[in-house]
Amino acid sequence: MKLMRSIIVNIIAMFSLTAMSAFAATSLTGAGATFPAPVYAKWADSYQKQTGDQINYQWIGSSGGVKTDYS
């Protein structure tokens, strides 16, 4: 009986933690061309207001964006 109760409690805890992390705000970082950056900034602001997710776009030029490695 104790084993079954322990298993059930662990399963409930696992699903609770999974559900909480699925709704947590996230952060996305990218870099690239300067020309479309003002449009990206407006889109990112609108998206952040709707979802709470943060988007960070760095204007470093298209060749710099290609060279950047985000892990």
Summary of the structure (lengths in Angstrom):
residues: 71
radius of gyration: 20.1
end to end distance: 45.4
largest distance: 65.1
contacts: 146
relative contact order: 0.18
helix: 59%
strand: 17%
